[in-house]
């Protein structure tokens, strides 16, 4: 049975939380409602169950994106996350939903893993935005471009003007197609307000040749 957005949002909101949000790693967490809206929209365009080569969730945190994709029918998922505490939360979430057999968790720095280890049809990611440390997202963009067979879906700061030119230089077409306000938890010292929001946008990225062929 098709999973409804509200049901998916509630399920994702209840996943074990990302335990230690580290401002240095810029772990801006995707909330359940935002993740569900985004994943349902992606799934309508390119059903996860048809991603025979699986999906990869980079900078996975508690695995909210990849677990959502598995719940929507992705046959398998690889998760890459540097923070061991986040990996423990991720593994607990996989166990809770009986998804362990379809998942692989790689606890490593993105720069120390061969992208072939998480090669997938579809890459999903909410990478570090690079607001604290310029170009913090670069290794993730490079890894996604190397690992993805079909498409990449990126959640990033709505001001990220560099994504489209960067992907174009690497043979991909990036299109900004969704925007939302991401609620920020009060976990960072540099956030003073009670409930802050930040503007985020989603890009869908496809191999340039595939996009041209569709246009013809």
VEXRO-434624 format. One record per residue: residue in one letter; x negated, z, y of N, C-alpha, C, O in turn. Coordinates in pm, whole numbers, plus 50000, padded with zeros to 5 digits. Layout:
<pts>
AXZYXZYXZYXZY;...
</pts>
This chain:
<pts>
X499155000049880500005000050000499125000050125498085006650131;X499564992550221498774991750345498775005450413499795012350420;X497635009050463497525021950530497975020350675497555010950743;X498805029050722499295028150859498265034350954497485043050916;X498305029551077497325034151177497365049451194496315055851197;X498555055051206498675069451229498075077351113497375087351131;X498395072650992497885079250871496355078450868495675088350838;X495815066650900494355064850901493715073751007492705080150982;X494315074151127493775082351236493735097051196492755104051223;X494805101751132494845115851091493795118650984493105128850989;X493685109650889492705111350781491285111850838490485120350801;X490985102550929489635101850986489365113851077488235118751083;X490405118651146490225130251235489895142751155489245152051205;X490345143051028490125155050946488845154550865488545163950790;X488085143950877486815143350803485905154850847486005159550960;X485025159550757484065169850798483335165550925482865154250936;X483255174751021482715171151153481205169251150480485175051069;X480775160951242479345159051267478825172551317479225176851426;X477945179251242477635193351273476755195751396477025204751474;X475695187751412474765190751522474675178751610473945169351579;X475385178751720475265167151808474035168851894473905178351971;X473135159451879471825160351940471795150352056471845138252034;X471705155552178471755146652295470605136752293470725125552343;X469475140852234468315131752230468635119452144468205108252175;X469385121652036469765110251951470985103052008471395092651955;X471575108452115472765102652178473875100252077474345089052059;X474265111052012475295109851910476675111051975477325121451966;X477115100352039478475100052093479405096951977479365085951921;X480235106551943480995105651819482265097451841482955099051942;X482575088851745483825081251749484945090451699484855095851589;X485995092151779487105100851735488015093151639487965080951630;X488855100551567489715094551465490655083951518490835073551455;X491265086451634492225076751690491515063751727492005052851697;X490365065051795489615053051837489145045251715489265032951710;X488615052451616488095045851496489225038451424489055027051380;X490385044951413491505038851341491985026251413492235015951349;X492115027051545492575015351622491635003551603492054992151581;X490345006651614489324996151604489294990151464489304977951447;X489244998951362489124994151224490354986151181490234976151110;X491544990551224492754983051189492714969151253493124959251191;X492224968351376492134955351445491134946251374491404934351355;X489984951751335488984943851261489584939151129489444927551090;X490254948351060490814945450927491874934350932492004926550837;X492624933651042493634923051054492974909351065493484899451012;X491824909051133491124896251153490334892051030490354880450990;X489644901750972488824898750853488954910550758488214920250768;X489904909650664490204921050577488964926750507488174919350447;X488814939850516487664946350454487624943750303486544942750244;X488804942550240488794940650094488184927250055487804925349939;X488084918050151487464905050121485954905050145485284894950121;X485424916250192483974917150217483264920150085482874931450057;X483114909550004482564911649869481144917149873480734924449782;X480404913749978479054919149993479034932950054477964938250087;X480204939050069480304952650121480144953450271480014943350340;X480154965850320479954968250462478814978250479478474985550386;X478234978450599477204988450631477614995350760478104989050853;X477415008450764477715016550882476375022450927475815031150861;X475865017451042474555021751092474735032451199475685031951276;X473805042251203473955053951291475295060251255476145062751342;X475475062951125476805065651070477405078951111478625080451107;X476575088851150477145101951182477845107651060477265108250952;X479115111851077479845117250962480495106250879481275109050789;X480165093550911480625082450828482015077450860482625070350780;X482535081150977483935078151010484255063251001485335059550955;X483335054551045483635040151045483605034550902484525027650860;X482535037850829482415032750693483465038450599483985031250514;X483775051350615484815057350530486165050850562486955048150472;X486415048450691487655041450729487735027750665488795023750616;X486615020450666486585007050605486825007950453487534999550397;X486245018050388486475019950244487955022950218488545017550124;X488555031450301489975034750283490855022550305491955021650249;X490375013150387491135000750411490804989850308491284978550319;X489994993350208489814984050096488444977850079488254969749988;X487464981450164486114975850143485614979950004485754991649966;X485044970549928484624974049791483494984249787483434992549697;X482594983549886481504993349889480924994350029481124985550113;X480195005250051479615007450184478255014050173478035022550088;X477345009750263476055016550278476075023550413476485017650513;X475645035950416475625043850539474185047150573473435051850487;X473785044750697472425048350738472515058750849473165056450951;X471875070150828471945081050926470655089150918470205092850809;X470065091951034468775098951039468925114151025468005120850976;X470075119651066470255134151075470745139750941471835136250896;X469935148350875470335153250742471635161250744472395160950648;X471895168550855473155176250863474355166850869475395169450809;X474185155750942475275145850949475485139650811476625137250770;X474385137050739474505131350604475255140750510476035136250426;X475035153750526475735163550441477245162850470478055163450377;X477615161850598479035160650635479615147650579480745147350529;X478825137050589479255123850541479515124450389480545119550341;X478575130450317478725131250171479935139650132480625136650035;X480185150350210481365158650183482645150450205483595151750128;X482655142150309483825133750335484055123550225485195120950187;X482965117750174483085108050064483655114849939484505109249870;X483165127049912483645134249794485115137549807485895136049712;X485495142049926486885145949953487855134449923488965136649877;X487415122249950488295110549932487935102249808488345090749795;X487145108449717486785101849590486165088049613486495078449544;X485265087249711484645074349746483165073649709482495063749737;X482665084249645481215085049619480715073049540479625068049565;X481525068449443481105057349357480975044049430480345034749380;X481585043149549481535030449624480605031449745480575022449829;X479835042349753479045044549875477595047849844477265053549740;X476735043949938475325047649930474945053350066475175047050169;X474355065250066473955071650191472435071250201471735076250113;X471935065250308470485064350329470135073450446470475070550561;X469455084550416469085094050521467685090450571466685094850516;X467635082250675466345077150720466425072350863467505069850917;X465265071050924465135064751054465355049751035464845043850939;X466095043651125466405029251112465145020751102465145010351036;X464065025151169462845017251170462055017951041461105010451021;X462445027050953461665029050830462355023550706461905025850594;X463435016150726464165010550612464204995450625464384990150735;X464024988650514464144974050513465634970550524466434975550445;X466014961950621467434958550635468054953350505469274953950488;X467224948050414467774943450286468404954950207469284952850124;X467924967250234468464978850163469914981650201470634988150125;X470344976950318471754978950354472414965550392473364965250471;X471894954650334472494941350359473964941750320474324947450217;X474824935750402476274936350380476924924550450476334918450539;X478134921350409478874910750479479144914850623478984906950716;X479544927450639479994932250770479224944950807479134954250727;X478674945250928478024957350979478914963351088479344956351180;X479164976451077479914983951178478954993851240478164999951168;X479004995751370478135006251425478525010751565479035003051647;X478285023551587478345029651720476925034951742476645046651717;X476015026051789474595029951798474345039151918475245040952000;X473155044851930472815052152053472965042552171472555030952162;X473545047252279473855038252390472685035552484472745026352565;X471635043452473470475040852559470655045752701469965041052792;X471575055252721471735060552856470705071552885470295073552999;X470285078552780469225088552796467855081952780466905084952852;X467785072852684466505066652650466745051652645467425046752555;X466205044552740466455030152748466105023152617465135026652550;X466895013352583466655005152463466745013152332466235008652230;X467405024952336467545032652212468365024852109468275027351989;X469185015352158470025007652066469284995952002469764990051904;X468114992452056467434980152013467164979551862467464969351800;X466594990151801466344989351657467624987151576467594980951469;X468754992251627470024990651556470534976351568471064970651472;X470374970451687470784956451705469954947451613470484938551547;X468644950151609467754941951524468124943451376468184933651302;X468364955851335468694958351194470024951851158470164946051050;X471004952751248472324946751221472204931651207472794925651117;X471434925551298471274910851294470584906551164470874895851112;X469674914951114468964911650990469824914350866469694907450765;X470694924450873471424928850753472764921850734473234920450621;X473394917350842474784912450833474844898150781474124889350829;X475704895950683475894882450632476934874750711476844862550725;X477934881850762479074875050820479374879250964479504870851053;X479474892350984479844896851119479314910851146478984918451054;X479244914051276478794927151322479854931951421480324924251505;X480234944551410481174950351506480484962451570480074971751502;X480364961951702479594972051776480484979251876481174972851955;X480454992551872481065000551978479935005052069478925010152021;X480095003052199478995005952292479605010052426480815009052446;X478765014452516479215017352652479835004952713479324993852694;X480935006552787481604994652842480714987452943480974975952978;X479664994252990478744987853084477584980553018476644976353086;X477634978952886476484973152814476454957952830476894950552742;X475934953452944475924939052974474874931552892474874919252888;X473974938952827472854932252759473224927052619472464919152562;X474364931252565474644927852424474824912852403474234907052311;X475644906552487475924892252465474654883752475474404875752386;X473844885452582472594877552586471644880852472470984871852418;X471554893552434470634897252325471044890152196470214884052129;X472314890852162472764884452038472624869352046472244862951947;X472914863452163472784848852178471344844452150471114834252086;X470374852452197468964849352173468614849952024467634843851981;X469414857251947469124858951804470074850851716470174853251595;X470784841151776471604832151695473004837051662473624832251567;X473494846651741474834851951717475684850351844475154850051955;X477004849351825477924849451938478604863051945479264867151850;X478444869952057479074883052075480214881752175480054875852282;X481354887352140482514886752228483084900852243483364907652145;X483244904952368483844918052395485344916452377485944907652440;X485964924652294487384922052266488284934252270489504932852263;X487724946352280488584958252292487904968052384486674968252396;X488704976352451488144987052534488944999652511490144999052481;X488305010852524489055023452517488265034652584487075033252614;X488955045652608488315057552662487975066552544488855070852470;X486695069352527486245077652416486155092152463485445094852560;X486865101352399486755115352442485375120952406484885118952295;X484765127852501483445133852475483625148652445484265155752521;X483055153252334483085167652309482175174852409481235168952461;X482465187552435481605194952530480375200052458480155212052446;X479575190852410478415195452333477125193152408476075198152368;X477195185552517475955182152585475835189952715476795191152790;X474655195152738474435202852861474715194652986475135200053087;X474475181452979474655173453100476115169653123476415162053215;X477015174853041478445172453064479085185353112479205194953037;X479485185453238479995197853295481525199153282482035210153263;X482255187953293483705189053294484215194053159483525193553057;X485455198853163486075204553045486275193852937485795195152825;X486995183152973487275172652875486895159452938487675153453012;X485705154952908485235142652971485575130752880485675132052758;X485755119452944485945106952869484885097252916484385098253028;X484555087952830483625077452872484225063952832484865062852727;X483995053852914484555040652884483685033752780482475032052798;X484325029752673483615022752565484265009152545485415006952582;X483525000052485484074986952451483574982952313482554988052266;X484294973852251483924968852120483614954052129484324946352193;X482534950452065482144936352057482274931751913481924939051820;X482774919551895482704913551761481654902651770481614894951865;X480824902051670479644893451674479624885051548479694890251436;X479544871851566479514862951450478334853451462477854850751572;X477884848251349476814838251349477244826451437478364821551424;X476364822151525476714811751621477224799051553478184793051599;X476594794951444476984782551375478404783651321479174774051328;X478754795351268480094797251211481144796051321482214790151300;X480834801551438481794800951549481994786451593483114782251620;X480894779051599480994764851641481834756951540482674748851579;X481604759351411482344752051307483844754851318484664745851301;X484204767551347485614771051362486224763851482487364759451478;X485444762851590485934756551713486214741551690487134735951749;X485404735451605485624721151575486774720251477487154709351436;
</pts>
